[in-house]
């Protein structure tokens, strides 16, 4: 009986820390990382690269999109999609290795 309760407490604690850590990240960084993950996954996939890496970038993109969508602390008039689009434009022309490095930097920034 104690094992399921303890397991549930540990899971709740870890989830709580993850949500708290996600909430402290600037929304601009989250929007930028969404664009980075998408571009990096696309570049690796087109280059015939590591499928596990693509899957990791896709998973992190989904987590970041969910965290950004759940935020209630954005300033009035803020459009995260517009920020993400502007960031995607900045990434245009970057090579695969640079995009992968940017995605790994996002992992650190977002705590993944």
C-alpha positions, 0 to 999 in steps of 0.5 A, a space after each residue: 500500500 505504501 509503494 503506490 502512495 510513495 510513487 504517487 507522491 514522488 511523481 506529483 513532486 517531480 511534476 510540480 517541479 517541472 511545471 514550476 521550472 517551466 513557468 519561470 522561463 521567459 515566454 519569448 524563449 519558449 516561442 523561440 525554442 518552438 521554432 528552433 525545435 521545428 527547424 532542427 527536426 526538419 533539417 535532421 530529417 531532411 538530411 537523413 539523420 538520427 531518427 531518435 534525435 528527430 523524435 526528441 526534438 518533436 517531443 520537446 517541441 510538443 512539451 514547449 508548445 503545451 507549456 506556452 499555451 498553458 501560461 496565464 502570465 503573458 502581457 496583454 497583447 502578446 502573440 507567441 505565434 508571431 514571436 515564433 514566426 519571427 524567430 523561425 525567419 531568423 533561423 532560415 538559412 542555418 545549417 543542420 549542425 547549427 540548428 542542432 546546437 541551438 536545439 540542444 541549447 534550448 534543452 538547457 534553457 527549458 530544463 529538458 
